């Protein structure tokens, strides 16, 4: 997957989990939790959907690498090829 496809995949998962959230103006370098009011359960749902939809395992020690959209793309792109 390209960086753009990874970005779209992450945003689609977030939209499924937070249908009331607005992902149209996400700042890629700002923490997703702060922009979208994600709680820890929402974040775990995102991680679980990545595994379910794309077979990507994200160990707990790597959760920090999913803090922003930019860091998600950097972390997930090689895993989603």
ZAMARDREN-882473 format. One record per residue: residue number from 0; residue in one letter; x, y, z of N, C-alpha, C, O, CB in turn. Coordinates in nm, 2 decimals. Glycine has a CB too. Layout:
<recs>
+-----+---+--------+--------+--------+--------+--------+--------+--------+--------+--------+--------+--------+--------+--------+--------+--------+
!   k ! r !    n.u !    n.v !    n.w !   ca.u !   ca.v !   ca.w !    c.u !    c.v !    c.w !    o.u !    o.v !    o.w !   cb.u !   cb.v !   cb.w !
+-----+---+--------+--------+--------+--------+--------+--------+--------+--------+--------+--------+--------+--------+--------+--------+--------+
! NUM ! a !      X !      Y !      Z !      X !      Y !      Z !      X !      Y !      Z !      X !      Y !      Z !      X !      Y !      Z !
...
+-----+---+--------+--------+--------+--------+--------+--------+--------+--------+--------+--------+--------+--------+--------+--------+--------+
</recs>
This chain:
<recs>
+-----+---+--------+--------+--------+--------+--------+--------+--------+--------+--------+--------+--------+--------+--------+--------+--------+
!   k ! r !    n.u !    n.v !    n.w !   ca.u !   ca.v !   ca.w !    c.u !    c.v !    c.w !    o.u !    o.v !    o.w !   cb.u !   cb.v !   cb.w !
+-----+---+--------+--------+--------+--------+--------+--------+--------+--------+--------+--------+--------+--------+--------+--------+--------+
!   0 ! x !   0.08 !  -0.12 !   0.00 !   0.00 !   0.00 !   0.00 !   0.09 !   0.13 !   0.00 !   0.20 !   0.13 !   0.06 !  -0.10 !   0.00 !   0.12 !
!   1 ! x !   0.04 !   0.23 !  -0.07 !   0.11 !   0.36 !  -0.07 !   0.08 !   0.43 !   0.06 !  -0.01 !   0.39 !   0.14 !   0.07 !   0.44 !  -0.19 !
!   2 ! x !   0.15 !   0.54 !   0.09 !   0.13 !   0.62 !   0.21 !  -0.01 !   0.67 !   0.21 !  -0.08 !   0.68 !   0.31 !   0.23 !   0.74 !   0.21 !
!   3 ! x !  -0.06 !   0.71 !   0.09 !  -0.20 !   0.77 !   0.08 !  -0.30 !   0.66 !   0.11 !  -0.40 !   0.69 !   0.18 !  -0.22 !   0.83 !  -0.06 !
!   4 ! x !  -0.28 !   0.54 !   0.06 !  -0.37 !   0.43 !   0.09 !  -0.37 !   0.39 !   0.24 !  -0.48 !   0.36 !   0.29 !  -0.33 !   0.30 !   0.00 !
!   5 ! x !  -0.25 !   0.39 !   0.30 !  -0.25 !   0.37 !   0.44 !  -0.32 !   0.48 !   0.52 !  -0.40 !   0.45 !   0.61 !  -0.10 !   0.36 !   0.49 !
!   6 ! x !  -0.30 !   0.60 !   0.48 !  -0.37 !   0.71 !   0.54 !  -0.52 !   0.69 !   0.53 !  -0.60 !   0.71 !   0.63 !  -0.33 !   0.84 !   0.48 !
!   7 ! x !  -0.57 !   0.66 !   0.41 !  -0.71 !   0.64 !   0.39 !  -0.77 !   0.52 !   0.47 !  -0.88 !   0.53 !   0.52 !  -0.74 !   0.62 !   0.24 !
!   8 ! x !  -0.69 !   0.42 !   0.48 !  -0.73 !   0.30 !   0.56 !  -0.75 !   0.34 !   0.71 !  -0.84 !   0.30 !   0.77 !  -0.63 !   0.19 !   0.54 !
!   9 ! x !  -0.65 !   0.41 !   0.76 !  -0.66 !   0.45 !   0.90 !  -0.78 !   0.54 !   0.92 !  -0.85 !   0.53 !   1.02 !  -0.53 !   0.52 !   0.94 !
!  10 ! x !  -0.80 !   0.64 !   0.83 !  -0.91 !   0.73 !   0.85 !  -1.04 !   0.65 !   0.84 !  -1.14 !   0.68 !   0.91 !  -0.90 !   0.84 !   0.74 !
!  11 ! x !  -1.05 !   0.56 !   0.75 !  -1.17 !   0.48 !   0.73 !  -1.20 !   0.40 !   0.86 !  -1.32 !   0.39 !   0.90 !  -1.16 !   0.38 !   0.61 !
!  12 ! x !  -1.10 !   0.34 !   0.92 !  -1.12 !   0.27 !   1.05 !  -1.17 !   0.37 !   1.16 !  -1.26 !   0.34 !   1.23 !  -0.99 !   0.20 !   1.09 !
!  13 ! x !  -1.11 !   0.49 !   1.16 !  -1.15 !   0.58 !   1.26 !  -1.29 !   0.63 !   1.24 !  -1.37 !   0.64 !   1.34 !  -1.05 !   0.71 !   1.26 !
!  14 ! x !  -1.33 !   0.65 !   1.11 !  -1.47 !   0.69 !   1.08 !  -1.57 !   0.58 !   1.12 !  -1.68 !   0.61 !   1.17 !  -1.48 !   0.72 !   0.93 !
!  15 ! x !  -1.53 !   0.45 !   1.11 !  -1.61 !   0.34 !   1.15 !  -1.63 !   0.34 !   1.30 !  -1.74 !   0.31 !   1.35 !  -1.56 !   0.21 !   1.10 !
!  16 ! x !  -1.52 !   0.37 !   1.37 !  -1.53 !   0.36 !   1.52 !  -1.59 !   0.49 !   1.58 !  -1.67 !   0.48 !   1.68 !  -1.39 !   0.35 !   1.58 !
!  17 ! x !  -1.57 !   0.60 !   1.52 !  -1.62 !   0.73 !   1.56 !  -1.70 !   0.80 !   1.45 !  -1.66 !   0.89 !   1.39 !  -1.51 !   0.82 !   1.61 !
!  18 ! x !  -1.82 !   0.74 !   1.42 !  -1.89 !   0.80 !   1.31 !  -1.93 !   0.95 !   1.33 !  -1.94 !   1.02 !   1.23 !  -2.03 !   0.73 !   1.29 !
!  19 ! x !  -1.93 !   1.00 !   1.45 !  -1.96 !   1.14 !   1.48 !  -1.83 !   1.22 !   1.47 !  -1.84 !   1.34 !   1.47 !  -2.02 !   1.16 !   1.62 !
!  20 ! x !  -1.71 !   1.16 !   1.46 !  -1.59 !   1.23 !   1.45 !  -1.57 !   1.28 !   1.31 !  -1.62 !   1.23 !   1.21 !  -1.47 !   1.14 !   1.49 !
!  21 ! x !  -1.50 !   1.40 !   1.30 !  -1.48 !   1.46 !   1.17 !  -1.33 !   1.44 !   1.14 !  -1.24 !   1.51 !   1.20 !  -1.52 !   1.61 !   1.18 !
!  22 ! x !  -1.30 !   1.36 !   1.04 !  -1.16 !   1.33 !   1.00 !  -1.12 !   1.41 !   0.88 !  -1.01 !   1.39 !   0.83 !  -1.15 !   1.18 !   0.97 !
!  23 ! x !  -1.21 !   1.50 !   0.84 !  -1.18 !   1.57 !   0.71 !  -1.06 !   1.67 !   0.73 !  -1.00 !   1.71 !   0.63 !  -1.30 !   1.65 !   0.67 !
!  24 ! x !  -1.04 !   1.72 !   0.85 !  -0.94 !   1.82 !   0.87 !  -0.84 !   1.78 !   0.97 !  -0.79 !   1.86 !   1.05 !  -1.00 !   1.96 !   0.91 !
!  25 ! x !  -0.80 !   1.65 !   0.97 !  -0.70 !   1.60 !   1.07 !  -0.57 !   1.66 !   1.03 !  -0.52 !   1.66 !   0.92 !  -0.70 !   1.45 !   1.06 !
!  26 ! x !  -0.50 !   1.71 !   1.13 !  -0.36 !   1.76 !   1.12 !  -0.28 !   1.63 !   1.14 !  -0.28 !   1.57 !   1.24 !  -0.33 !   1.87 !   1.23 !
!  27 ! x !  -0.20 !   1.59 !   1.03 !  -0.13 !   1.47 !   1.04 !  -0.02 !   1.46 !   1.15 !   0.03 !   1.35 !   1.18 !  -0.07 !   1.44 !   0.90 !
!  28 ! x !   0.02 !   1.58 !   1.20 !   0.13 !   1.58 !   1.30 !   0.08 !   1.61 !   1.44 !   0.16 !   1.62 !   1.53 !   0.22 !   1.69 !   1.26 !
!  29 ! x !  -0.05 !   1.62 !   1.46 !  -0.11 !   1.63 !   1.59 !  -0.16 !   1.50 !   1.64 !  -0.21 !   1.42 !   1.56 !  -0.22 !   1.74 !   1.59 !
!  30 ! x !  -0.16 !   1.48 !   1.77 !  -0.21 !   1.35 !   1.83 !  -0.35 !   1.33 !   1.79 !  -0.44 !   1.42 !   1.81 !  -0.19 !   1.36 !   1.98 !
!  31 ! x !  -0.38 !   1.21 !   1.75 !  -0.52 !   1.17 !   1.71 !  -0.61 !   1.18 !   1.83 !  -0.73 !   1.22 !   1.82 !  -0.52 !   1.04 !   1.65 !
!  32 ! x !  -0.56 !   1.13 !   1.94 !  -0.65 !   1.13 !   2.06 !  -0.69 !   1.27 !   2.10 !  -0.81 !   1.29 !   2.14 !  -0.57 !   1.08 !   2.18 !
!  33 ! x !  -0.61 !   1.37 !   2.08 !  -0.64 !   1.51 !   2.11 !  -0.74 !   1.57 !   2.01 !  -0.83 !   1.64 !   2.05 !  -0.52 !   1.60 !   2.12 !
!  34 ! x !  -0.72 !   1.54 !   1.88 !  -0.80 !   1.59 !   1.78 !  -0.94 !   1.53 !   1.78 !  -1.04 !   1.60 !   1.74 !  -0.74 !   1.57 !   1.64 !
!  35 ! x !  -0.95 !   1.41 !   1.81 !  -1.08 !   1.34 !   1.79 !  -1.14 !   1.29 !   1.92 !  -1.24 !   1.22 !   1.92 !  -1.06 !   1.22 !   1.70 !
!  36 ! x !  -1.08 !   1.33 !   2.03 !  -1.13 !   1.29 !   2.16 !  -1.14 !   1.13 !   2.18 !  -1.24 !   1.08 !   2.23 !  -1.27 !   1.35 !   2.19 !
!  37 ! x !  -1.04 !   1.07 !   2.13 !  -1.03 !   0.92 !   2.14 !  -1.00 !   0.88 !   2.28 !  -0.91 !   0.94 !   2.34 !  -0.93 !   0.86 !   2.04 !
!  38 ! x !  -1.07 !   0.78 !   2.33 !  -1.04 !   0.73 !   2.46 !  -0.96 !   0.60 !   2.44 !  -0.94 !   0.56 !   2.33 !  -1.16 !   0.70 !   2.55 !
!  39 ! x !  -0.91 !   0.54 !   2.55 !  -0.83 !   0.42 !   2.53 !  -0.90 !   0.30 !   2.46 !  -0.84 !   0.23 !   2.39 !  -0.78 !   0.37 !   2.67 !
!  40 ! x !  -1.03 !   0.29 !   2.49 !  -1.11 !   0.19 !   2.42 !  -1.12 !   0.21 !   2.27 !  -1.11 !   0.12 !   2.19 !  -1.25 !   0.17 !   2.48 !
!  41 ! x !  -1.14 !   0.34 !   2.23 !  -1.14 !   0.37 !   2.09 !  -1.01 !   0.34 !   2.02 !  -1.01 !   0.28 !   1.91 !  -1.18 !   0.52 !   2.07 !
!  42 ! x !  -0.90 !   0.37 !   2.09 !  -0.77 !   0.34 !   2.04 !  -0.75 !   0.19 !   2.02 !  -0.70 !   0.15 !   1.92 !  -0.66 !   0.40 !   2.13 !
!  43 ! x !  -0.79 !   0.11 !   2.12 !  -0.78 !  -0.03 !   2.11 !  -0.86 !  -0.09 !   2.00 !  -0.83 !  -0.18 !   1.93 !  -0.82 !  -0.10 !   2.24 !
!  44 ! x !  -0.98 !  -0.03 !   1.98 !  -1.07 !  -0.07 !   1.86 !  -1.00 !  -0.05 !   1.73 !  -1.01 !  -0.13 !   1.64 !  -1.20 !   0.01 !   1.87 !
!  45 ! x !  -0.92 !   0.06 !   1.72 !  -0.85 !   0.09 !   1.60 !  -0.74 !  -0.01 !   1.58 !  -0.73 !  -0.07 !   1.47 !  -0.78 !   0.23 !   1.61 !
!  46 ! x !  -0.67 !  -0.05 !   1.68 !  -0.56 !  -0.15 !   1.67 !  -0.62 !  -0.28 !   1.64 !  -0.57 !  -0.36 !   1.55 !  -0.49 !  -0.16 !   1.81 !
!  47 ! x !  -0.74 !  -0.32 !   1.69 !  -0.80 !  -0.44 !   1.66 !  -0.85 !  -0.45 !   1.52 !  -0.84 !  -0.55 !   1.45 !  -0.92 !  -0.47 !   1.76 !
!  48 ! x !  -0.90 !  -0.34 !   1.47 !  -0.95 !  -0.33 !   1.33 !  -0.83 !  -0.34 !   1.23 !  -0.84 !  -0.40 !   1.12 !  -1.02 !  -0.20 !   1.30 !
!  49 ! x !  -0.72 !  -0.28 !   1.27 !  -0.60 !  -0.30 !   1.18 !  -0.56 !  -0.45 !   1.17 !  -0.53 !  -0.50 !   1.06 !  -0.48 !  -0.22 !   1.24 !
!  50 ! x !  -0.57 !  -0.52 !   1.28 !  -0.54 !  -0.66 !   1.28 !  -0.65 !  -0.74 !   1.20 !  -0.61 !  -0.82 !   1.11 !  -0.53 !  -0.72 !   1.42 !
!  51 ! x !  -0.77 !  -0.71 !   1.22 !  -0.88 !  -0.78 !   1.16 !  -0.89 !  -0.75 !   1.01 !  -0.90 !  -0.85 !   0.93 !  -1.02 !  -0.74 !   1.22 !
!  52 ! x !  -0.87 !  -0.63 !   0.97 !  -0.89 !  -0.59 !   0.82 !  -0.76 !  -0.61 !   0.74 !  -0.77 !  -0.65 !   0.62 !  -0.93 !  -0.45 !   0.81 !
!  53 ! x !  -0.64 !  -0.59 !   0.81 !  -0.52 !  -0.60 !   0.73 !  -0.42 !  -0.69 !   0.78 !  -0.31 !  -0.71 !   0.72 !  -0.46 !  -0.46 !   0.73 !
!  54 ! x !  -0.45 !  -0.77 !   0.89 !  -0.35 !  -0.86 !   0.94 !  -0.23 !  -0.80 !   1.01 !  -0.13 !  -0.87 !   1.02 !  -0.31 !  -0.96 !   0.83 !
!  55 ! x !  -0.24 !  -0.68 !   1.05 !  -0.13 !  -0.61 !   1.11 !  -0.14 !  -0.62 !   1.26 !  -0.23 !  -0.57 !   1.32 !  -0.13 !  -0.46 !   1.07 !
!  56 ! x !  -0.03 !  -0.68 !   1.32 !  -0.02 !  -0.69 !   1.46 !   0.05 !  -0.57 !   1.51 !   0.17 !  -0.54 !   1.47 !   0.05 !  -0.83 !   1.50 !
!  57 ! x !   0.00 !  -0.50 !   1.61 !   0.07 !  -0.39 !   1.67 !   0.09 !  -0.42 !   1.82 !  -0.01 !  -0.42 !   1.90 !  -0.01 !  -0.25 !   1.65 !
!  58 ! x !   0.21 !  -0.46 !   1.86 !   0.24 !  -0.49 !   2.00 !   0.22 !  -0.36 !   2.08 !   0.23 !  -0.25 !   2.04 !   0.38 !  -0.54 !   2.01 !
!  59 ! x !   0.18 !  -0.39 !   2.21 !   0.15 !  -0.28 !   2.30 !   0.26 !  -0.18 !   2.31 !   0.24 !  -0.06 !   2.32 !   0.11 !  -0.33 !   2.44 !
!  60 ! x !   0.39 !  -0.23 !   2.30 !   0.50 !  -0.14 !   2.32 !   0.52 !  -0.04 !   2.20 !   0.59 !   0.05 !   2.20 !   0.63 !  -0.22 !   2.33 !
!  61 ! x !   0.44 !  -0.07 !   2.09 !   0.45 !   0.01 !   1.97 !   0.33 !   0.11 !   1.96 !   0.32 !   0.19 !   1.87 !   0.45 !  -0.07 !   1.85 !
!  62 ! x !   0.24 !   0.11 !   2.06 !   0.12 !   0.19 !   2.05 !   0.16 !   0.34 !   2.03 !   0.09 !   0.42 !   1.96 !   0.04 !   0.18 !   2.17 !
!  63 ! x !   0.27 !   0.39 !   2.09 !   0.31 !   0.53 !   2.08 !   0.33 !   0.57 !   1.94 !   0.32 !   0.68 !   1.90 !   0.44 !   0.55 !   2.17 !
!  64 ! x !   0.37 !   0.47 !   1.86 !   0.40 !   0.50 !   1.72 !   0.27 !   0.52 !   1.64 !   0.28 !   0.56 !   1.52 !   0.48 !   0.39 !   1.65 !
!  65 ! x !   0.16 !   0.51 !   1.70 !   0.03 !   0.53 !   1.63 !  -0.04 !   0.66 !   1.69 !  -0.16 !   0.68 !   1.67 !  -0.07 !   0.42 !   1.65 !
!  66 ! x !   0.04 !   0.75 !   1.74 !  -0.01 !   0.87 !   1.81 !  -0.07 !   0.97 !   1.71 !  -0.17 !   1.03 !   1.73 !   0.10 !   0.94 !   1.89 !
!  67 ! x !   0.00 !   0.99 !   1.60 !  -0.04 !   1.09 !   1.50 !  -0.07 !   1.01 !   1.36 !  -0.03 !   0.90 !   1.35 !   0.06 !   1.20 !   1.48 !
!  68 ! x !  -0.14 !   1.08 !   1.27 !  -0.16 !   1.02 !   1.14 !  -0.03 !   0.99 !   1.07 !  -0.01 !   0.89 !   1.01 !  -0.26 !   1.10 !   1.06 !
!  69 ! x !   0.06 !   1.09 !   1.08 !   0.19 !   1.08 !   1.02 !   0.27 !   0.96 !   1.07 !   0.33 !   0.88 !   1.00 !   0.27 !   1.20 !   1.03 !
!  70 ! x !   0.27 !   0.94 !   1.20 !   0.34 !   0.83 !   1.27 !   0.27 !   0.70 !   1.23 !   0.34 !   0.60 !   1.22 !   0.35 !   0.85 !   1.42 !
!  71 ! x !   0.14 !   0.70 !   1.22 !   0.07 !   0.58 !   1.18 !   0.11 !   0.53 !   1.04 !   0.14 !   0.42 !   1.02 !  -0.08 !   0.60 !   1.18 !
!  72 ! x !   0.12 !   0.63 !   0.95 !   0.16 !   0.60 !   0.82 !   0.30 !   0.54 !   0.81 !   0.33 !   0.44 !   0.75 !   0.15 !   0.72 !   0.72 !
!  73 ! x !   0.39 !   0.61 !   0.88 !   0.53 !   0.57 !   0.89 !   0.55 !   0.43 !   0.94 !   0.62 !   0.35 !   0.89 !   0.62 !   0.67 !   0.97 !
!  74 ! x !   0.47 !   0.40 !   1.05 !   0.48 !   0.27 !   1.11 !   0.41 !   0.16 !   1.03 !   0.46 !   0.05 !   1.02 !   0.42 !   0.27 !   1.25 !
!  75 ! x !   0.29 !   0.19 !   0.98 !   0.21 !   0.09 !   0.91 !   0.25 !   0.06 !   0.77 !   0.23 !  -0.05 !   0.72 !   0.07 !   0.13 !   0.92 !
!  76 ! x !   0.30 !   0.16 !   0.69 !   0.33 !   0.14 !   0.55 !   0.41 !   0.01 !   0.52 !   0.37 !  -0.07 !   0.44 !   0.40 !   0.26 !   0.49 !
!  77 ! x !   0.52 !  -0.01 !   0.59 !   0.60 !  -0.13 !   0.56 !   0.52 !  -0.26 !   0.60 !   0.55 !  -0.37 !   0.54 !   0.73 !  -0.13 !   0.63 !
!  78 ! x !   0.44 !  -0.25 !   0.70 !   0.36 !  -0.37 !   0.74 !   0.24 !  -0.40 !   0.65 !   0.19 !  -0.52 !   0.66 !   0.32 !  -0.35 !   0.89 !
!  79 ! x !   0.20 !  -0.31 !   0.57 !   0.08 !  -0.32 !   0.49 !   0.11 !  -0.34 !   0.35 !   0.03 !  -0.33 !   0.26 !  -0.01 !  -0.20 !   0.51 !
!  80 ! x !   0.24 !  -0.36 !   0.31 !   0.28 !  -0.38 !   0.17 !   0.23 !  -0.52 !   0.12 !   0.26 !  -0.55 !   0.00 !   0.43 !  -0.37 !   0.16 !
+-----+---+--------+--------+--------+--------+--------+--------+--------+--------+--------+--------+--------+--------+--------+--------+--------+
</recs>
